[in-house]
Structures are given as C-alpha cells and as structure tokens.
Amino acid sequence: DAGVIQSPRHEVTEMGQEVTLRCKPISGHNSLFWYRQTMMRGLELLIYFNNNVPIDDSGMPEDRFSAKMPNASFSTLKIQPSEPRDSAVYFCASSGQSYMNTEAFFGQGTRLTVV
Amino acid sequence: GDSVTQMEGPVTLSEEAFLTINCTYTATGYPSLFWYVQYPGEGLQLLLKATKADDKGSNKGFEATYRKETTSFHLEKGSVQVSDSAVYFCALTPRGGADGLTFGKGTHLIIQP
C-alpha cells in the first residue's frame, strides 16, 4: 500500500481564495483524521471521521473550515475564504479501527501558505 | 480535557549519549500512549506504543514504560546516533474512545557527531 496520500504537497494562495486539501487514506482503514501543525500551537486535531461519518469537528477553528468524506477512499478539507493565519502544515491520518486505540498512519502533509 | 506535556527542547546531545525525553499526561480512565517521530519534511511515524499500565514499548533502541502512578511515559535510548535527529511527539488516545490522538508540543532532538 502506498500509505496515506495527500495533495498538494505545497500550496501558496492569496488571502480570500478558496483552498482545498485532499487525502486518500490507506485502503481498509475506517477512521480518518485531519490535523494542523504550527509552531505556536503544535499539532491540533481538527476533525475526524469514522466510516465516512464526521464524529467530532470541535477542533475546526471557524466556519471558514469544512471537511467532507464522500466515500471510504477520499476526504477533503476546504478553507473558504483563506486568511494568512491559516498558514500551516495540514496532515491527514488514517487508522484501521473505529476507536483510535492503535497506530495512526500519517500522510506527508500539505504545507499551506496564505499571502 | 486530556493533555500531554513534554519537554520542548531543543535537546542537543553528542553521538552515543544517553537520551531521556520526559512526557507526562492528564487523562480520564486508562489511555493508550504513543511516541511518534517526525523527520524534516515528513509526516509523523509511530515509534512505539503502550496500551496499559506497566507496558513497555520499544523500537529501534528506544523504550518507554507506561507509568500510571506517575502518569508518565518517558522516552529513553541508551546510545543515540546522528540519524536520530528529529522531532519527537508524545501522544495519547482514550481507551475505547474515538477522540483521536492528543499530542504534546514535540521535542526537537539534535545529535551532534
């Protein structure tokens, strides 16, 4: 398996533009997680899905952020409109159990820069 | 809520030195505990884990023991190498819960030859 695949690896966009980050989890995994990493706040869990259903989005910073998982092999994280403070590395991770009591596999991340 | 506290560093050591990175946690119940490692420009990789009290996780010469009485999960290695230079994250997840991993802020480890 190729592991968790995220695209794009790097994204530079202007303030106010819409940004869509994509994630393909490992085949057979039924939990998917979106994290954001910044120097100031470290790693933050934004939202997670079990069996394609959003379970907890309390980590999503504000309404400008939204996430979907239309099927077991694809998820998106969208920011609309983007702001400079959204600049960070966004990680997607997947896990093979409904309850994350085991190893999570991380993608290589998308480095987002909003100018 | 749950939280993880770890020394932030950077921690700079010479090759072959002994390593300890402290990690303590706050959680209800009996969480599972993890150490992840992040190399430059990459995602996080699981280094080791422990799922119950007194369990010892180990991998690549690294070890950590789940200490419920002190709510700690310190990472140790007897002899570090330059290739161990990375950022190390302590994390937990509630047992039986589906809340995702809660991470510490990470410890940047620098090993000098």
Interface residues (C-beta under 8 A of the other chain):
Chain A: V4 S31 F33 G42 L43 L45 Y48 N50 I55 D56 F91 A93 S98 Y99 M100 N101 T102 E103 A104 F105 F106 G107 Q108 G109
Chain B: S32 F34 Y36 G41 E42 G43 L44 Q45 L46 K49 T51 F89 T93 R95 G96 G97 A98 D99 G100 L101 T102 F103 G104 K105 G106
